Amino acid sequence: MSNSINISKKMNENESEKIFSAIEIGLKWIRGDINLDQLKGEFGEPEYESKNPTMLDYFYFPFKKAMIDLTFYETDADPAKFIPKSFSIKLTGGYYSNISLEKFDNIGLTRIRDPDFVHFPHFLDSSGSTPLNIVNFSYQLAVPEGVRYDVLIGAEYAAEFNSETGPWDFYNIKKAENLIEFNAFRRYRE
């Protein structure tokens, strides 16, 4: 396929499973099911930390093939406390993990209703630098009653198409197994 992202290096099965496990743990944290200490019990201490007056980021680099970023907002009520903002995993250096799109249907994620479930960023990029085979899928995670946020999720894949000329919809996607980025964030309600 012309103008496609080059996925050059596949993670081994053990690494892909650990990335998926990290996604499940991150979803528990962003949903509010586990606190930061419990998350650190799973991930360990951050390998790098970035802090400014309103934000805090913890970074992890599993296998030197991915970057996990936990982002926090500082709360107005207590400047010493931070609340979850987002959780992301980005595969680096041309790596991809063998995590199929269908795996997300089995862990409590709800696909955003069509036509908003699938996006083709190539067609929104006026510079033309986004490869044609990059596809984003949108989900929502159910949250506990009484919380003042929603959890929205995006999963980015290097996909294979049935036809390189469209139609540009979900039914033209032959395979979505090469996860390259996963983002979950809280959208706070007023």
JOTA-V822030 format. One record per residue. RES is the residue in three letters. BURIAL is I if it has 24 or more other ideal C-beta (glycine too) atoms within 12 Angstrom, else O. D_FIRST is the distance of its C-alpha to the first C-alpha in Angstrom with 1 decimal. Layout:
# JOTA-V822030
res:RES burial:BURIAL d_first:D_FIRST
res:RES burial:BURIAL d_first:D_FIRST
This chain:
# JOTA-V822030
res:MET burial:O d_first:0.0
res:SER burial:O d_first:3.8
res:ASN burial:O d_first:6.6
res:SER burial:O d_first:5.9
res:ILE burial:I d_first:9.2
res:ASN burial:O d_first:10.2
res:ILE burial:I d_first:12.3
res:SER burial:O d_first:14.5
res:LYS burial:O d_first:17.7
res:LYS burial:O d_first:18.7
res:MET burial:I d_first:22.2
res:ASN burial:O d_first:24.6
res:GLU burial:O d_first:25.9
res:ASN burial:O d_first:29.0
res:GLU burial:I d_first:27.3
res:SER burial:I d_first:25.0
res:GLU burial:O d_first:28.2
res:LYS burial:I d_first:30.0
res:ILE burial:I d_first:27.4
res:PHE burial:I d_first:27.7
res:SER burial:O d_first:31.4
res:ALA burial:I d_first:31.4
res:ILE burial:I d_first:29.5
res:GLU burial:I d_first:32.3
res:ILE burial:I d_first:35.0
res:GLY burial:I d_first:33.6
res:LEU burial:I d_first:33.6
res:LYS burial:I d_first:37.2
res:TRP burial:I d_first:38.1
res:ILE burial:I d_first:36.4
res:ARG burial:I d_first:38.0
res:GLY burial:I d_first:41.4
res:ASP burial:O d_first:42.1
res:ILE burial:O d_first:42.6
res:ASN burial:O d_first:44.0
res:LEU burial:I d_first:42.9
res:ASP burial:O d_first:45.3
res:GLN burial:O d_first:43.8
res:LEU burial:I d_first:40.3
res:LYS burial:O d_first:41.5
res:GLY burial:O d_first:43.0
res:GLU burial:I d_first:39.6
res:PHE burial:I d_first:37.6
res:GLY burial:O d_first:40.5
res:GLU burial:O d_first:41.5
res:PRO burial:O d_first:38.8
res:GLU burial:O d_first:37.6
res:TYR burial:O d_first:37.6
res:GLU burial:O d_first:39.2
res:SER burial:O d_first:39.0
res:LYS burial:O d_first:41.7
res:ASN burial:O d_first:42.9
res:PRO burial:O d_first:45.6
res:THR burial:O d_first:43.4
res:MET burial:O d_first:40.5
res:LEU burial:I d_first:40.1
res:ASP burial:I d_first:36.9
res:TYR burial:I d_first:36.9
res:PHE burial:I d_first:34.1
res:TYR burial:I d_first:33.2
res:PHE burial:O d_first:30.8
res:PRO burial:I d_first:30.2
res:PHE burial:I d_first:29.4
res:LYS burial:O d_first:28.5
res:LYS burial:I d_first:24.9
res:ALA burial:I d_first:25.4
res:MET burial:I d_first:27.6
res:ILE burial:I d_first:29.8
res:ASP burial:I d_first:31.5
res:LEU burial:I d_first:34.5
res:THR burial:I d_first:35.7
res:PHE burial:I d_first:39.2
res:TYR burial:I d_first:41.2
res:GLU burial:O d_first:44.8
res:THR burial:O d_first:47.1
res:ASP burial:O d_first:49.8
res:ALA burial:O d_first:52.4
res:ASP burial:O d_first:52.3
res:PRO burial:O d_first:50.7
res:ALA burial:O d_first:50.7
res:LYS burial:O d_first:48.4
res:PHE burial:I d_first:44.7
res:ILE burial:I d_first:42.8
res:PRO burial:I d_first:39.2
res:LYS burial:I d_first:36.6
res:SER burial:I d_first:33.2
res:PHE burial:I d_first:31.5
res:SER burial:I d_first:28.1
res:ILE burial:I d_first:26.0
res:LYS burial:I d_first:23.2
res:LEU burial:I d_first:21.5
res:THR burial:I d_first:21.6
res:GLY burial:O d_first:20.4
res:GLY burial:O d_first:16.9
res:TYR burial:I d_first:18.5
res:TYR burial:I d_first:17.6
res:SER burial:I d_first:20.1
res:ASN burial:I d_first:19.8
res:ILE burial:I d_first:21.4
res:SER burial:O d_first:20.2
res:LEU burial:I d_first:20.6
res:GLU burial:O d_first:23.4
res:LYS burial:I d_first:25.6
res:PHE burial:I d_first:26.3
res:ASP burial:O d_first:28.0
res:ASN burial:O d_first:30.6
res:ILE burial:I d_first:31.8
res:GLY burial:O d_first:33.4
res:LEU burial:I d_first:30.5
res:THR burial:O d_first:30.4
res:ARG burial:O d_first:27.3
res:ILE burial:O d_first:27.9
res:ARG burial:O d_first:28.5
res:ASP burial:O d_first:25.8
res:PRO burial:O d_first:24.4
res:ASP burial:O d_first:24.7
res:PHE burial:I d_first:23.3
res:VAL burial:I d_first:19.6
res:HIS burial:I d_first:18.3
res:PHE burial:I d_first:15.1
res:PRO burial:I d_first:16.2
res:HIS burial:I d_first:13.6
res:PHE burial:O d_first:15.8
res:LEU burial:O d_first:19.0
res:ASP burial:O d_first:18.2
res:SER burial:O d_first:20.0
res:SER burial:O d_first:19.0
res:GLY burial:O d_first:15.3
res:SER burial:O d_first:15.0
res:THR burial:O d_first:13.6
res:PRO burial:I d_first:9.9
res:LEU burial:I d_first:8.5
res:ASN burial:I d_first:8.2
res:ILE burial:I d_first:11.8
res:VAL burial:I d_first:14.2
res:ASN burial:I d_first:18.0
res:PHE burial:I d_first:20.6
res:SER burial:I d_first:24.2
res:TYR burial:I d_first:27.3
res:GLN burial:I d_first:31.0
res:LEU burial:I d_first:33.4
res:ALA burial:O d_first:36.9
res:VAL burial:I d_first:39.5
res:PRO burial:O d_first:43.2
res:GLU burial:O d_first:45.7
res:GLY burial:O d_first:47.4
res:VAL burial:O d_first:44.8
res:ARG burial:O d_first:43.9
res:TYR burial:I d_first:40.2
res:ASP burial:O d_first:37.0
res:VAL burial:I d_first:34.1
res:LEU burial:I d_first:30.7
res:ILE burial:I d_first:27.5
res:GLY burial:I d_first:23.9
res:ALA burial:I d_first:21.3
res:GLU burial:I d_first:17.9
res:TYR burial:I d_first:15.0
res:ALA burial:I d_first:11.5
res:ALA burial:I d_first:10.7
res:GLU burial:I d_first:8.8
res:PHE burial:I d_first:9.1
res:ASN burial:O d_first:11.1
res:SER burial:O d_first:9.8
res:GLU burial:O d_first:7.1
res:THR burial:O d_first:10.4
res:GLY burial:O d_first:12.6
res:PRO burial:O d_first:15.3
res:TRP burial:I d_first:14.8
res:ASP burial:O d_first:17.2
res:PHE burial:I d_first:17.8
res:TYR burial:O d_first:17.7
res:ASN burial:O d_first:14.1
res:ILE burial:I d_first:13.4
res:LYS burial:O d_first:13.2
res:LYS burial:O d_first:13.8
res:ALA burial:I d_first:15.0
res:GLU burial:I d_first:16.5
res:ASN burial:I d_first:15.3
res:LEU burial:I d_first:18.0
res:ILE burial:I d_first:17.9
res:GLU burial:I d_first:20.8
res:PHE burial:I d_first:23.7
res:ASN burial:I d_first:26.3
res:ALA burial:I d_first:29.5
res:PHE burial:I d_first:32.2
res:ARG burial:I d_first:35.6
res:ARG burial:O d_first:36.2
res:TYR burial:O d_first:40.0
res:ARG burial:O d_first:42.1
res:GLU burial:O d_first:45.1
